[in-house]
Amino acid sequence: MEISGKVISLLSEQTGNGKNGVWRKRDFILETNAKYPKKVCISVWGEKIDQFNVREGQTLTASIEVESREYNGKWYTDVKAWKVEKQEGDTEAPPIPAAASFKEGTDNLPVDDLPF
């Protein structure tokens, strides 16, 4: 199954020890491009965290698997990405420059409005 959209949030990496050793997991929130956009929390596990290198603001298509499991009578659902393809021409947004005020007729040089 595939889902496409824009990464609107990148959550903190989680780590732990399990019966198979140390594990790593990182979630990101993808907002779909539909008429009524949906937000989906997608998990990336292990070395795929570094391989996919998902960044906030990227537009991508994720190949996912959806799995539910029962624990103590409650059901939990995971959406795991096993492949991520970044969209053509998608680049990270450049940093926003610091704001400066300008005064007309002065060659557009920044004006220092500080009182000291």
MOTAUR-V634520 format. One record per residue. N is the residue number from 1. RES is the residue in one small letter. PHI is phi in radians with two decimals (* if undefined). Layout:
n=N res=RES phi=PHI
n=N res=RES phi=PHI
This chain:
n=1 res=m phi=*
n=2 res=e phi=-2.17
n=3 res=i phi=-2.44
n=4 res=s phi=-2.12
n=5 res=g phi=2.91
n=6 res=k phi=-1.94
n=7 res=v phi=-1.33
n=8 res=i phi=-1.78
n=9 res=s phi=-2.75
n=10 res=l phi=-2.08
n=11 res=l phi=-1.52
n=12 res=s phi=-1.15
n=13 res=e phi=-1.24
n=14 res=q phi=-2.00
n=15 res=t phi=-2.37
n=16 res=g phi=-3.04
n=17 res=n phi=-2.00
n=18 res=g phi=-2.18
n=19 res=k phi=-1.15
n=20 res=n phi=-1.77
n=21 res=g phi=1.91
n=22 res=v phi=-1.32
n=23 res=w phi=-2.22
n=24 res=r phi=-2.28
n=25 res=k phi=-2.58
n=26 res=r phi=-2.39
n=27 res=d phi=-1.81
n=28 res=f phi=-2.40
n=29 res=i phi=-1.79
n=30 res=l phi=-1.92
n=31 res=e phi=-1.82
n=32 res=t phi=-1.26
n=33 res=n phi=-1.69
n=34 res=a phi=-1.35
n=35 res=k phi=-1.00
n=36 res=y phi=-2.01
n=37 res=p phi=-1.02
n=38 res=k phi=-1.98
n=39 res=k phi=-1.87
n=40 res=v phi=-2.25
n=41 res=c phi=-1.55
n=42 res=i phi=-2.02
n=43 res=s phi=-1.77
n=44 res=v phi=-2.15
n=45 res=w phi=-1.99
n=46 res=g phi=1.05
n=47 res=e phi=-1.16
n=48 res=k phi=-1.20
n=49 res=i phi=-1.04
n=50 res=d phi=-1.30
n=51 res=q phi=-1.11
n=52 res=f phi=-1.35
n=53 res=n phi=0.84
n=54 res=v phi=-1.19
n=55 res=r phi=-2.21
n=56 res=e phi=-1.06
n=57 res=g phi=1.63
n=58 res=q phi=-1.28
n=59 res=t phi=-1.81
n=60 res=l phi=-2.62
n=61 res=t phi=-2.09
n=62 res=a phi=-1.95
n=63 res=s phi=-1.51
n=64 res=i phi=-2.22
n=65 res=e phi=-2.21
n=66 res=v phi=-1.94
n=67 res=e phi=-2.42
n=68 res=s phi=-2.01
n=69 res=r phi=-2.47
n=70 res=e phi=-1.81
n=71 res=y phi=-2.52
n=72 res=n phi=0.92
n=73 res=g phi=1.42
n=74 res=k phi=-1.99
n=75 res=w phi=-1.86
n=76 res=y phi=-2.19
n=77 res=t phi=-2.04
n=78 res=d phi=-2.02
n=79 res=v phi=-2.01
n=80 res=k phi=-1.95
n=81 res=a phi=-1.54
n=82 res=w phi=-1.94
n=83 res=k phi=-2.72
n=84 res=v phi=-2.31
n=85 res=e phi=-2.09
n=86 res=k phi=-1.38
n=87 res=q phi=-1.22
n=88 res=e phi=-1.02
n=89 res=g phi=1.30
n=90 res=d phi=-1.44
n=91 res=t phi=-2.18
n=92 res=e phi=-1.21
n=93 res=a phi=-1.16
n=94 res=p phi=-1.20
n=95 res=p phi=-1.11
n=96 res=i phi=-1.43
n=97 res=p phi=-1.20
n=98 res=a phi=-1.11
n=99 res=a phi=-1.22
n=100 res=a phi=-2.38
n=101 res=s phi=-1.64
n=102 res=f phi=-2.20
n=103 res=k phi=-2.06
n=104 res=e phi=-1.18
n=105 res=g phi=1.45
n=106 res=t phi=-2.12
n=107 res=d phi=1.04
n=108 res=n phi=0.98
n=109 res=l phi=-1.46
n=110 res=p phi=-1.06
n=111 res=v phi=-1.88
n=112 res=d phi=-1.57
n=113 res=d phi=-1.64
n=114 res=l phi=-1.26
n=115 res=p phi=-1.36
n=116 res=f phi=-2.27
